[in-house]
Amino acid sequence: MKNSALRLSISSIAIMLIAALALTSCSDNERGKNGAFPEPQTIECQAGELPSFSFTVDESWQLTSNAIWCTFRTPSGKLQDMSGGAGKHTITLDISEDGIKREPTTATITMKMAGKEAVVATVIRAGESLVLTVYDAAGKRSEVIELGYEEYIKFSVEANFRFAATDFPAWVEFEGGAATGGSGERVECAARIVSNGDRERYAISREDGHVITFADEMGKTTFDIPVIFNGMGDDDITIVSPTGTTFGWEVSLDGKSYRQADSEEEYGGKLQYKIAARNDDYEVICFEMKVERGIPSYIPDAEWIEYDYATSTISIDAATETRYGMVMAFPMGIYNDIKSDIMAAIFELDYSSGIGIETIKYDYLKYTLIDFVQRDFSAIGEEDGMYVYHSLTAYEIPCVEYHDTAIMEQYGVSEGYECPFVNSVEGKKPGVIIDPRIENWNSSTQETGRATAELWYKGEPLKISENEYYIGENKDENMAVHLWGPATDYTENVYIVFKLDGVAKKLLVVTPPLK
């Protein structure tokens, strides 16, 4: 009997435990029954989404959202409040952009049931999505930014936040130096590649991985926009000289030293350049500039100037007297356009001096590698030689030593020079301006009568006048004789004797102009 009673008691306890477990399981799976509220839920979403949540209750209920951006989607439309009866329900939410901010925003959904209320859902809407869009020069959406070569290529950027280009390769240059904009503003920008005589020779594709990074003002969100460069055109060329300057060069007579006129720093041997052109294809032309009686003109294909394409270097042959040269490099697109008549294409007559001088057209100056004078680098004393130049063009007219003993004895000098007179110009009366480079032959001594000059033509003295000659300062503010000549061109030599304190110091023989 005791064993039977014990077995009955154990069996009763087991049944009670099973029943208790069953009740517990039912309570966990069916929260909301027996008048209980559903367990609170957290719903994370973004504007534009339609998230949902489910619950089961055994009472009539009413739901209310406390945010206008979080509404209930129903067959009758979007509602801020909705209600229902007992049972299992799935509620769909409609999340709008109303009042969206950079930071996440939160709404709560409250349930009222049996005279009580409780929060059954917390909805967390993500902050505003930052959007940045790039448009090409035609106004079409673009996934890349194209760089120009010499010219900037335009593009536009629009974002729903304040932005700036914060990181980009050093060889990217923005027009105006920056690319920034405000929220909702489409900003026009432009960019180009920074040429260095090398990198611009090659195209840059999206796959090369170069980007321009735009960031918000807090620097928390960034957008990387790929950079592309389609390479140089057939008309493009980059020229980088040893000093960044192509004009004003001097070359020694032996051709072994180079310097710029305003610098004593010398470059020995050869001048090396960096030149970039499409497919490394360009044409170099070497010009000699002839100066005849103070009038310059250019002659192409000077054989005494050499350009080595393999090393991009210029070398100059040795000379015995002063001469002028220029070297130009043309991209093939330009060269093919001008090669049939190079001189007419490149040069024009400049009349700003009052006389037509052959001058490089402005659009072609950028193709110059070097413009130089080859001359003696040895120091010339202030009282050495004789300096003569054209009154209109200011180009030097070289003097040579004069050795006619009889003439020099006639004028009582031991040092003499000779130079040609300038040719006549229609409507103008050009002359020569002469600085004899004599010690103490200057404005001060001329005013006291110590510095004088005598000019002889056909055995007769010329008269000081605006029409024949006068003595006064030149462009360098040095005393000089300004010789204009008689009413008609000279047909014989003019002899000029420069004196100081009545003593003849130098003689200049000016030969007649060409007919």
C-alpha positions as CSV (number, residue, x, y, z in Angstrom):
1,M,0.0,0.0,0.0
2,K,2.8,2.4,0.8
3,N,4.5,1.6,-2.5
4,S,1.2,2.2,-4.4
5,A,0.6,5.5,-2.6
6,L,4.2,6.6,-3.3
7,R,3.9,5.7,-7.0
8,L,0.6,7.7,-7.2
9,S,2.2,10.7,-5.5
10,I,5.2,10.7,-7.9
11,S,2.8,10.4,-10.9
12,S,0.7,13.3,-9.6
13,I,3.8,15.4,-9.2
14,A,5.0,14.6,-12.8
15,I,1.7,15.5,-14.3
16,M,1.7,18.8,-12.4
17,L,5.2,19.7,-13.6
18,I,4.3,18.9,-17.3
19,A,1.2,21.1,-16.9
20,A,3.2,24.0,-15.5
21,L,5.8,23.7,-18.3
22,A,3.0,23.8,-20.8
23,L,1.6,27.0,-19.3
24,T,5.0,28.6,-19.2
25,S,5.6,27.8,-22.9
26,C,2.2,29.1,-24.0
27,S,2.9,32.4,-22.1
28,D,6.3,32.9,-23.9
29,N,4.9,32.2,-27.4
30,E,1.7,34.1,-27.0
31,R,2.6,37.3,-25.2
32,G,-0.3,39.7,-25.2
33,K,-2.9,37.1,-24.2
34,N,-4.7,37.3,-21.0
35,G,-4.7,41.1,-21.3
36,A,-0.9,41.5,-21.4
37,F,0.8,43.9,-23.8
38,P,3.1,42.6,-26.5
39,E,6.8,42.7,-25.6
40,P,8.3,46.0,-26.8
41,Q,10.2,45.9,-30.1
42,T,12.9,48.0,-31.7
43,I,12.7,48.7,-35.5
44,E,15.6,50.2,-37.4
45,C,14.8,51.6,-40.8
46,Q,15.5,54.3,-43.4
47,A,13.3,56.9,-45.0
48,G,11.3,55.4,-47.8
49,E,11.1,51.9,-46.3
50,L,8.0,50.0,-45.2
51,P,9.0,48.0,-42.1
52,S,6.5,45.8,-40.2
53,F,6.0,44.2,-36.8
54,S,3.6,41.6,-35.5
55,F,1.8,41.0,-32.2
56,T,-0.9,38.9,-30.7
57,V,-3.4,40.2,-28.1
58,D,-6.8,39.0,-26.7
59,E,-8.3,42.4,-26.3
60,S,-9.3,45.3,-28.6
61,W,-6.4,47.7,-29.0
62,Q,-5.4,51.1,-30.4
63,L,-2.0,52.1,-31.8
64,T,-0.7,55.7,-32.0
65,S,2.5,57.0,-33.5
66,N,4.1,60.2,-32.1
67,A,5.9,61.2,-35.3
68,I,4.5,62.4,-38.5
69,W,7.2,60.6,-40.5
70,C,6.1,57.3,-39.0
71,T,2.5,56.3,-40.0
72,F,0.5,53.2,-40.3
73,R,-0.1,51.9,-43.9
74,T,-3.7,50.6,-44.2
75,P,-6.1,49.9,-47.1
76,S,-7.7,53.3,-46.4
77,G,-4.4,55.2,-46.4
78,K,-1.7,56.3,-44.1
79,L,-2.9,56.9,-40.5
80,Q,-1.4,58.3,-37.4
81,D,-3.7,56.1,-35.3
82,M,-5.3,52.8,-36.0
83,S,-7.2,50.1,-34.0
84,G,-8.2,46.5,-34.1
85,G,-9.6,43.5,-32.2
86,A,-8.2,40.5,-30.4
87,G,-5.9,38.1,-32.4
88,K,-2.7,38.1,-34.3
89,H,-1.8,41.2,-36.3
90,T,1.0,42.4,-38.6
91,I,1.3,46.2,-38.9
92,T,3.1,47.9,-41.8
93,L,4.8,51.2,-41.2
94,D,5.4,54.0,-43.7
95,I,8.6,55.9,-43.1
96,S,8.8,59.2,-44.8
97,E,11.6,61.9,-45.1
98,D,9.6,64.5,-43.2
99,G,11.9,66.4,-40.8
100,I,14.8,64.1,-41.5
101,K,18.1,65.2,-40.0
102,R,21.8,64.3,-40.3
103,E,21.4,62.3,-37.1
104,P,19.0,59.3,-36.5
105,T,15.5,60.3,-35.3
106,T,13.2,58.2,-33.1
107,A,9.5,57.6,-32.9
108,T,7.4,55.5,-30.4
109,I,4.3,53.5,-31.0
110,T,2.0,53.3,-28.1
111,M,-0.8,50.7,-27.6
112,K,-3.9,51.4,-25.6
113,M,-5.7,48.3,-24.3
114,A,-8.2,47.6,-21.5
115,G,-7.8,51.1,-20.1
116,K,-4.0,50.9,-20.0
117,E,-1.3,51.9,-22.4
118,A,2.3,50.9,-23.1
119,V,5.0,51.5,-25.7
120,V,5.1,48.4,-27.9
121,A,7.6,49.6,-30.6
122,T,10.5,52.1,-30.9
123,V,11.2,53.1,-34.5
124,I,14.7,54.4,-35.2
125,R,15.0,56.2,-38.6
126,A,18.5,56.5,-39.9
127,G,19.9,60.0,-40.6
128,E,19.7,61.6,-44.0
129,S,21.7,59.8,-46.6
130,L,24.4,62.1,-48.0
131,V,24.4,62.2,-51.8
132,L,27.0,63.8,-54.0
133,T,26.6,63.8,-57.8
134,V,29.1,64.8,-60.5
135,Y,28.0,66.2,-63.9
136,D,30.2,66.5,-67.0
137,A,30.6,69.7,-69.1
138,A,27.4,68.7,-71.0
139,G,25.4,68.5,-67.8
140,K,25.1,64.7,-67.8
141,R,25.7,62.6,-64.7
142,S,29.2,61.3,-64.7
143,E,31.1,58.8,-62.5
144,V,34.5,60.3,-63.3
145,I,36.1,63.8,-63.5
146,E,38.1,64.4,-66.7
147,L,41.2,66.5,-66.5
148,G,42.2,69.0,-69.3
149,Y,45.7,69.5,-70.6
150,E,46.4,73.2,-70.9
151,E,42.8,74.2,-70.8
152,Y,40.6,73.4,-67.8
153,I,37.7,70.9,-68.4
154,K,34.5,72.0,-66.7
155,F,32.4,69.8,-64.5
156,S,29.7,70.4,-61.8
157,V,29.1,69.0,-58.4
158,E,25.9,68.9,-56.5
159,A,25.3,67.5,-53.0
160,N,22.7,67.6,-50.2
161,F,25.4,68.9,-47.8
162,R,28.2,71.4,-47.7
163,F,31.2,69.8,-49.4
164,A,34.8,70.4,-50.4
165,A,37.5,68.6,-52.4
166,T,39.8,67.6,-49.5
167,D,42.2,65.1,-51.1
168,F,43.5,64.7,-54.6
169,P,46.8,64.0,-56.4
170,A,49.3,66.9,-56.4
171,W,49.2,67.0,-60.2
172,V,45.5,67.9,-60.3
173,E,44.8,71.6,-60.5
174,F,41.4,73.2,-59.9
175,E,40.5,76.4,-61.7
176,G,40.5,79.0,-58.9
177,G,42.4,76.6,-56.6
178,A,39.4,74.9,-54.9
179,A,36.2,73.0,-55.4
180,T,33.6,73.7,-52.7
181,G,29.8,74.1,-52.5
182,G,26.8,74.4,-50.3
183,S,23.9,72.0,-49.7
184,G,21.5,71.8,-52.7
185,E,23.8,74.0,-54.8
186,R,25.2,72.8,-58.2
187,V,28.7,74.2,-58.3
188,E,30.6,74.6,-61.6
189,C,34.2,73.5,-61.3
190,A,37.1,72.9,-63.7
191,A,40.3,70.9,-63.5
192,R,43.4,70.1,-65.5
193,I,46.6,68.1,-65.2
194,V,49.7,69.9,-63.9
195,S,52.2,69.4,-66.8
196,N,55.8,68.6,-66.0
197,G,57.1,67.4,-69.4
198,D,56.5,63.8,-68.6
199,R,53.2,62.7,-66.9
200,E,51.0,64.4,-69.5
201,R,52.4,62.1,-72.2
202,Y,50.3,59.2,-70.9
203,A,46.5,58.8,-70.6
204,I,45.1,58.1,-67.1
205,S,42.2,55.7,-66.9
206,R,39.7,54.9,-64.2
207,E,41.5,51.7,-63.6
208,D,44.7,53.6,-62.6
209,G,42.9,54.3,-59.3
210,H,43.5,58.1,-58.9
211,V,40.6,59.9,-57.2
212,I,39.4,63.3,-56.0
213,T,37.9,63.0,-52.5
214,F,35.0,65.2,-51.5
215,A,34.0,65.3,-47.9
216,D,31.3,66.9,-45.7
217,E,32.2,69.8,-43.5
218,M,32.7,67.5,-40.5
219,G,35.0,65.2,-42.5
220,K,32.9,62.2,-41.5
221,T,31.6,61.2,-44.9
222,T,33.6,61.1,-48.1
223,F,33.0,60.4,-51.7
224,D,35.9,59.2,-54.0
225,I,35.4,60.3,-57.6
226,P,37.8,58.7,-60.1
227,V,40.1,60.9,-62.2
228,I,40.7,60.3,-65.9
229,F,43.0,62.1,-68.5
230,N,42.6,61.3,-72.2
231,G,46.2,62.4,-72.9
232,M,47.6,65.2,-75.0
233,G,46.2,66.1,-78.3
234,D,48.1,66.3,-81.6
235,D,48.3,70.0,-81.1
236,D,49.7,69.9,-77.6
237,I,53.2,70.1,-76.3
238,T,54.9,70.8,-73.0
239,I,58.4,72.4,-72.9
240,V,60.3,72.6,-69.7
241,S,63.7,74.5,-70.1
242,P,66.6,74.1,-67.7
243,T,65.6,77.4,-65.9
244,G,61.9,77.7,-66.9
245,T,62.8,80.6,-69.2
246,T,63.3,80.3,-72.9
247,F,64.3,83.9,-73.8
248,G,67.3,86.0,-73.1
249,W,70.0,83.3,-73.4
250,E,73.7,83.9,-74.2
251,V,76.1,81.3,-75.6
252,S,79.9,81.7,-75.5
253,L,81.7,81.8,-78.9
254,D,83.2,78.3,-78.3
255,G,79.6,77.0,-77.8
256,K,80.6,75.4,-74.4
257,S,78.9,77.8,-72.0
258,Y,75.3,79.0,-71.7
259,R,73.8,81.6,-69.4
260,Q,70.9,84.0,-69.2
261,A,71.6,87.7,-69.8
262,D,70.7,88.7,-66.3
263,S,72.6,85.9,-64.6
264,E,76.2,84.9,-64.2
265,E,75.3,81.3,-63.6
266,E,76.6,79.2,-66.5
267,Y,75.5,75.9,-67.9
268,G,78.2,73.9,-69.6
269,G,78.2,71.7,-72.7
270,K,74.6,71.4,-73.7
271,L,71.1,72.5,-72.6
272,Q,68.8,69.7,-71.7
273,Y,65.0,70.0,-71.9
274,K,61.9,68.0,-71.0
275,I,59.5,67.9,-73.9
276,A,56.2,66.0,-73.9
277,A,54.1,65.5,-77.0
278,R,51.6,62.9,-78.1
279,N,53.4,59.6,-78.8
280,D,56.7,61.7,-78.2
281,D,56.2,62.9,-81.8
282,Y,57.3,66.5,-82.5
283,E,59.4,68.6,-84.9
284,V,62.3,70.9,-84.0
285,I,63.3,73.8,-86.3
286,C,66.5,75.8,-85.7
287,F,66.5,79.4,-86.9
288,E,69.4,81.8,-87.4
289,M,68.5,85.5,-86.9
290,K,70.4,87.7,-89.3
291,V,70.9,91.4,-88.3
292,E,71.7,93.5,-91.3
293,R,72.3,97.1,-90.6
294,G,70.2,96.9,-87.5
295,I,67.2,95.0,-89.1
296,P,66.6,91.4,-87.9
297,S,65.3,88.6,-90.1
298,Y,65.0,84.8,-89.6
299,I,66.4,82.0,-91.7
300,P,65.3,78.4,-90.9
301,D,67.4,75.3,-90.8
302,A,70.5,76.8,-89.2
303,E,73.1,74.0,-89.5
304,W,75.3,75.4,-86.7
305,I,72.5,74.6,-84.2
306,E,71.9,71.0,-83.3
307,Y,69.0,69.4,-81.5
308,D,69.3,65.8,-80.3
309,Y,65.9,64.1,-80.1
310,A,67.2,61.1,-78.2
311,T,68.5,63.3,-75.3
312,S,66.3,66.4,-75.8
313,T,69.5,68.6,-75.8
314,I,70.7,71.6,-77.8
315,S,74.3,72.2,-78.7
316,I,75.8,75.2,-80.6
317,D,78.9,75.1,-82.9
318,A,81.8,77.4,-82.2
319,A,81.8,80.9,-83.9
320,T,84.3,83.7,-84.4
321,E,81.8,86.6,-84.2
322,T,78.4,87.4,-82.7
323,R,75.4,85.7,-84.1
324,Y,71.8,85.1,-83.1
325,G,69.7,81.9,-83.0
326,M,66.4,80.5,-82.0
327,V,65.0,76.9,-81.6
328,M,61.4,76.0,-81.7
329,A,59.6,72.7,-81.1
330,F,56.2,72.0,-82.7
331,P,53.7,69.1,-81.9
332,M,53.0,67.2,-85.1
333,G,49.4,68.5,-85.4
334,I,50.7,72.1,-85.6
335,Y,53.8,71.3,-87.7
336,N,51.7,69.5,-90.3
337,D,49.5,72.6,-90.6
338,I,52.4,75.1,-91.1
339,K,55.1,73.0,-92.9
340,S,54.1,74.1,-96.4
341,D,55.0,77.8,-95.5
342,I,56.7,77.9,-92.1
343,M,57.9,81.5,-92.3
344,A,54.5,83.0,-93.2
345,A,52.8,80.9,-90.6
346,I,55.1,81.7,-87.7
347,F,56.3,85.3,-88.4
348,E,54.6,88.7,-88.9
349,L,55.9,92.3,-89.3
350,D,55.8,94.4,-86.1
351,Y,55.6,98.1,-86.9
352,S,55.7,99.3,-83.3
353,S,59.2,100.7,-83.7
354,G,58.2,102.6,-86.9
355,I,59.7,100.0,-89.1
356,G,58.5,96.5,-90.0
357,I,60.5,93.9,-88.0
358,E,60.1,90.2,-88.5
359,T,58.6,88.9,-85.2
360,I,57.2,85.6,-83.9
361,K,53.4,85.7,-83.8
362,Y,52.1,85.6,-80.2
363,D,50.4,82.2,-80.6
364,Y,53.7,80.6,-81.6
365,L,55.9,82.0,-78.8
366,K,55.0,79.0,-76.6
367,Y,56.8,76.7,-79.0
368,T,60.2,78.4,-78.4
369,L,62.9,76.3,-76.7
370,I,65.6,79.0,-76.7
371,D,66.2,82.5,-78.1
372,F,69.9,83.4,-77.8
373,V,72.9,85.5,-78.9
374,Q,76.2,83.8,-79.3
375,R,79.0,86.2,-78.3
376,D,82.3,86.7,-76.6
377,F,82.0,86.1,-72.9
378,S,85.2,87.8,-72.0
379,A,84.8,91.0,-70.1
380,I,84.5,94.1,-72.2
381,G,85.7,97.3,-70.5
382,E,83.5,100.3,-70.3
383,E,86.1,102.1,-72.6
384,D,86.7,99.2,-75.0
385,G,85.4,99.2,-78.6
386,M,82.5,101.2,-80.0
387,Y,78.8,100.6,-79.5
388,V,76.4,101.4,-82.4
389,Y,72.8,100.6,-82.9
390,H,69.8,101.3,-85.1
391,S,67.8,104.3,-83.9
392,L,64.4,102.6,-84.6
393,T,65.0,98.9,-83.9
394,A,67.6,99.3,-81.1
395,Y,69.4,96.3,-82.6
396,E,73.2,96.5,-82.5
397,I,75.2,97.2,-85.6
398,P,78.5,95.5,-85.0
399,C,81.7,97.5,-85.5
400,V,85.0,96.2,-86.9
401,E,88.4,97.6,-86.4
402,Y,89.5,100.1,-89.0
403,H,93.1,100.0,-90.2
404,D,93.5,102.6,-93.0
405,T,96.7,104.3,-91.7
406,A,96.5,107.3,-94.0
407,I,92.9,108.2,-92.8
408,M,93.8,107.6,-89.2
409,E,96.8,109.9,-89.4
410,Q,94.7,112.5,-91.2
411,Y,92.3,112.6,-88.2
412,G,95.1,112.1,-85.6
413,V,93.9,108.9,-84.0
414,S,95.4,105.6,-83.3
415,E,92.2,103.7,-82.6
416,G,89.5,103.3,-85.3
417,Y,86.3,101.4,-86.1
418,E,84.0,100.9,-89.0
419,C,80.3,100.2,-89.3
420,P,77.5,100.6,-92.0
421,F,74.9,103.2,-92.0
422,V,71.2,102.1,-91.9
423,N,69.1,101.8,-95.0
424,S,66.3,104.4,-95.6
425,V,62.7,103.6,-94.6
426,E,59.7,105.1,-96.4
427,G,58.2,107.8,-94.3
428,K,60.9,107.6,-91.6
429,K,64.4,108.9,-91.2
430,P,66.3,106.3,-89.3
431,G,69.9,106.8,-88.1
432,V,72.6,105.3,-85.9
433,I,73.3,106.1,-82.3
434,I,77.0,105.8,-81.3
435,D,78.5,105.4,-77.8
436,P,82.3,105.8,-78.3
437,R,83.1,104.3,-74.9
438,I,85.7,106.9,-74.0
439,E,86.7,107.6,-70.4
440,N,85.2,110.9,-69.1
441,W,83.4,111.5,-72.4
442,N,80.1,112.1,-70.8
443,S,77.3,114.6,-70.3
444,S,79.2,116.6,-67.7
445,T,82.3,117.1,-69.8
446,Q,80.2,117.8,-72.8
447,E,78.5,120.7,-71.0
448,T,81.8,122.2,-70.2
449,G,83.1,121.8,-73.8
450,R,85.6,119.1,-72.9
451,A,83.8,116.3,-74.7
452,T,83.3,117.0,-78.4
453,A,82.8,115.2,-81.7
454,E,83.5,116.3,-85.3
455,L,81.6,114.8,-88.2
456,W,83.0,115.0,-91.7
457,Y,81.3,114.2,-95.0
458,K,82.8,114.8,-98.4
459,G,85.5,116.9,-96.7
460,E,82.9,119.2,-95.1
461,P,81.8,119.3,-91.5
462,L,78.2,118.2,-90.7
463,K,76.1,120.7,-88.7
464,I,74.6,119.9,-85.4
465,S,70.8,119.9,-86.0
466,E,67.8,117.6,-85.7
467,N,68.2,116.8,-89.4
468,E,71.9,115.8,-89.5
469,Y,73.2,114.9,-86.0
470,Y,73.2,115.9,-82.4
471,I,75.0,114.9,-79.2
472,G,72.9,113.7,-76.3
473,E,72.1,110.8,-74.0
474,N,71.0,107.4,-75.5
475,K,68.7,104.7,-74.2
476,D,71.3,103.7,-71.6
477,E,71.6,107.3,-70.4
478,N,75.1,107.5,-71.8
479,M,76.5,110.3,-74.0
480,A,76.2,109.4,-77.7
481,V,76.2,110.9,-81.2
482,H,72.9,110.6,-82.9
483,L,73.6,110.6,-86.6
484,W,70.6,111.1,-88.9
485,G,72.3,112.0,-92.1
486,P,71.6,114.6,-94.8
487,A,68.3,115.1,-96.7
488,T,69.4,112.4,-99.2
489,D,71.1,109.1,-98.4
490,Y,74.9,109.1,-97.9
491,T,76.9,108.1,-100.9
492,E,80.3,108.3,-99.2
493,N,81.8,107.6,-95.8
494,V,81.0,109.8,-92.8
495,Y,84.1,110.2,-90.5
496,I,83.4,110.9,-86.8
497,V,86.3,112.0,-84.6
498,F,85.6,111.8,-80.8
499,K,87.7,114.2,-78.8
500,L,88.3,114.9,-75.1
501,D,90.0,118.1,-74.0
502,G,90.9,118.8,-77.7
503,V,92.7,115.4,-78.1
504,A,91.4,113.0,-80.7
505,K,90.6,109.6,-79.0
506,K,88.7,107.4,-81.5
507,L,87.6,107.4,-85.1
508,L,84.4,105.8,-86.4
509,V,83.9,105.4,-90.2
510,V,80.3,105.1,-91.2
511,T,79.9,103.6,-94.6
512,P,77.0,104.5,-96.9
513,P,73.7,102.6,-96.8
514,L,72.8,100.0,-99.5
515,K,71.0,101.2,-102.6
